[in-house]
Amino acid sequence: MSIDHRRATVDRDSVCAGDDCKSHEAAFFTTPHRSIVEFLLEAIHVSPLAGIAGGQATWLIDTKGYGEGCIGVIAQQWSTPRLLIPEGTTVEELFGEMEATVYFRYWCQAAPEAVFEALKAGEELPPRVTP
């Protein structure tokens, strides 16, 4: 293995009881100079996010474990994540010498735009299910 590669891990919440049948945690190798957007898409490829009937699932992107280091939102209806950090940030810039990790926290069918705007403003997140 080239010295330019480093180990990374990904995990996510389960969305229902049937989704708990196997672990979603996976390890993969990435490069330090990969952009964080590329890294996230790579992580989703290794451990796919669950698709929700109706096509509207919202996920928070945590980089320091469950509920910690949230850097943005990804939604089933979006093609790319929306980040609170510059999209050009590299794996090395974000994680330094620490192992690159990402945890996708399921925020149910809450409107992803509202979730992202609340994160940007430092406000309380909207309820997980939009009435």
N, C-alpha and C positions, 0 to 999 in steps of 0.2 A: 504494500500500500504506500502510495506516495506521501511524503511529509506534508503536502499541500491539502490533504484530506483530514477532516476531523469528524469524530463521532457526534451524532445528534440524536435526540429522541423526540417523539411526538406521542401525545395521548389526547383523548377526548372524552367528554361525557357520553353516557348512553342516553338514548332518547326514549326508550321504553323497555319493558321487562325482556322482551325477545332480543333486544339489542345487547343484553348483558351476557349472552351465551359465550362470548369469547372476549379476551382482552383487546383493547384498541391501541395499547401501547406498542410502539415499534421503534427500532433503532435503524439509523441509516447514516451514510457518510455524505458530508457536504464540503464545500470549500470556504475558507475564511473570507474570500473576496466576493462571494455570491451576494447579490442584493437580498434584502430581507423579503421582498416580494417573491423572488425566485425561490428562496428558502421555504417560504410558507406554501407555495404551490407544490414544491417537492415533498414537503411534509404531508400535505393532503393526498398526494399521489400514493405515499407509503401507507397512510392510515386514512382512508377516505371518510369524509364527513357523511353522516347518515342523511339520506334524502327523505323529505317529509311530504306526505300526501298534500297536495295543494301547492307545493313548490315554494313554501315560505318558511325557511328556518334561519335563525339568527345565531351567530356564534361570536363570542368574545375571544380575543387572541391574547392569552397570558404567556409570558416568557419567564416567569420566576415561580412557576407552580400554580396550582389552582387558586384563582382569585388574586394573583399577584403579578405585577408588571404588565398590566394590560396595555397593548400597543395599538389596538384597533378592533375592527369588526369585519367579519366576512358573512355574507348571506347567500343562501341557496340561489336567490334570484340575481346575484351579482356575479360578474365574471372574474373580478379581482378584489382583493381586500381593500378596505379603506383604513388608512393608518394615521395614527397620531404623531408618528415620527416621519422624517423624510423617507420617501420610497427608495432612494438610492443608498440608504444606510446599509452597510455590509454586515454579514454575520459576525465578523471580527469586531466591528465597531459596537455592535449591540451587546455581544456576550463577552468580549475580551477573552481571557484565558479560561473562562467557565465553559462547561459543556453547553452547547446550543440546545435548548429545549423549548418546546412549545406545547401548550395545553389549550385545546379548543373547548370553551365552556358554553354549553347550550343555553341560549336565552329564549327558547321556545319560538313562538311566532310573533314576538314583539317586532314592531316596525324597525327595520335595521337603520334607517335614516335617523329616527328619533333616538335610538340607542347610541349611534355614533355622535350625534350632536350633544347628547348629555355627557358623554365621555369627554368630548372636546371642551365643554364648558365646566367640567368638574362637578356636575350636578348628579343627583340621584338618578339611577337608571330607571327607565319606565318599567312597568310590570312586565313579566315574562309573556303574558298572554294579553293581546290587545282586545278590549271588549268589542 
